[in-house]
Structures are given as structure tokens and as C-alpha cells.
């Protein structure tokens, strides 16, 4: 099964991510099934589309894997690209 990043109600920083209310009811039934059968949960994560939606908030180099700087700090974790932050957001949620 695959889901879009929109299953999260918020995801910045990743450690405070939560599933949206609409997604929780469905995910609570699907995730145990996937886990019991050792199937993956795939996530459609498109960093560039996040940048396009919020160019004043998201740096282009962060969305395109072109920075060597830590752009987002979340506790002990530092994110140099938006993709890694998006994936961790799903794990946290």
C-alpha cells in the first residue's frame, strides 16, 4: 500500500508529526495488516512539490538535495534535505 504525505496533519519538525484525523481510522486498520504480513508502507514523498506549494517557507536547495548545511534541526537530528525530513515525519506519526 502507498500513501501520500498528505496523510499527515502536520510534519514540521518531524518529531511532532501526526496523522490527519481522516487518515487515522484507515491507517489503524491497514498498518497492523501490513505489519503482520511483512508488507511495506510506501510513501509518496515529493520534496519539490512541497517547495512549490510553500516557496517562502521551504528553501529550494533543501528540496533539491543541494545543500550541505543543516536546514532543519529537530532535537539531536539535523536535516540537510527535505526528503529525509518527510520520511522521518511518517515514521514519527
C-alpha positions as CSV (number, residue, x, y, z in Angstrom):
1,X,0.0,0.0,0.0
2,X,1.2,3.5,-0.6
3,X,0.1,6.8,0.9
4,X,0.7,10.4,0.1
5,X,2.4,12.8,2.5
6,X,-1.0,14.4,3.0
7,X,-1.9,11.7,5.5
8,X,-0.1,13.9,8.0
9,X,-1.9,16.8,9.6
10,X,1.5,18.5,10.2
11,X,5.1,17.4,9.9
12,X,7.5,20.2,10.7
13,X,9.6,19.3,12.6
14,X,9.4,15.6,12.1
15,X,9.2,14.7,15.8
16,X,5.8,16.4,16.2
17,X,4.2,14.8,13.2
18,X,0.7,13.4,13.5
19,X,-1.6,11.6,11.1
20,X,-4.6,13.6,10.0
21,X,-7.9,12.7,11.7
22,X,-9.3,11.4,8.4
23,X,-6.3,9.1,7.8
24,X,-6.1,7.7,11.4
25,X,-9.2,5.5,11.1
26,X,-7.9,3.9,7.9
27,X,-4.3,3.6,8.9
28,X,-5.2,1.9,12.2
29,X,-6.7,-1.0,10.2
30,X,-4.1,-1.1,7.4
31,X,-0.8,-0.8,9.3
32,X,-1.4,-3.9,11.5
33,X,-2.2,-5.9,8.4
34,X,0.9,-4.7,6.6
35,X,3.0,-5.5,9.7
36,X,1.5,-9.0,10.2
37,X,2.3,-9.8,6.6
38,X,5.7,-8.1,6.5
39,X,4.5,-5.7,3.7
40,X,5.9,-2.2,3.4
41,X,4.0,1.0,3.7
42,X,5.2,3.1,0.8
43,X,5.1,6.9,1.0
44,X,4.8,9.3,-2.0
45,X,7.2,12.0,-0.8
46,X,7.8,14.8,-3.3
47,X,10.1,17.4,-1.8
48,X,9.9,19.7,-4.9
49,X,6.1,19.8,-4.7
50,X,6.4,20.9,-1.1
51,X,8.7,23.7,-2.2
52,X,6.3,24.7,-5.0
53,X,3.4,24.9,-2.5
54,X,5.4,26.9,0.0
55,X,8.4,28.6,-1.6
56,X,8.5,31.3,1.0
57,X,9.0,28.7,3.8
58,X,11.0,25.9,2.1
59,X,14.4,26.6,0.6
60,X,14.8,25.3,-3.0
61,X,18.3,23.9,-2.3
62,X,16.8,21.9,0.7
63,X,14.1,20.5,-1.5
64,X,16.5,19.5,-4.3
65,X,19.3,17.8,-2.2
66,X,21.7,20.7,-3.0
67,X,22.6,21.9,0.5
68,X,25.4,20.8,2.7
69,X,24.1,22.8,5.6
70,X,21.7,21.6,8.3
71,X,18.5,23.4,7.4
72,X,16.1,21.9,10.0
73,X,17.2,20.9,13.4
74,X,14.9,18.6,15.4
75,X,16.4,17.7,18.7
76,X,19.6,15.8,18.1
77,X,18.8,15.3,14.4
78,X,19.8,17.7,11.6
79,X,18.2,17.6,8.2
80,X,20.1,18.6,5.1
81,X,17.3,17.7,2.7
82,X,13.6,17.8,2.8
83,X,13.2,14.2,1.6
84,X,14.8,12.8,4.8
85,X,12.6,15.0,6.9
86,X,9.5,13.9,5.1
87,X,10.3,10.2,5.6
88,X,11.1,10.7,9.3
89,X,7.8,12.6,9.7
90,X,5.9,9.5,8.5
91,X,7.9,7.3,11.0
92,X,7.2,9.7,13.9
93,X,3.5,9.9,13.1
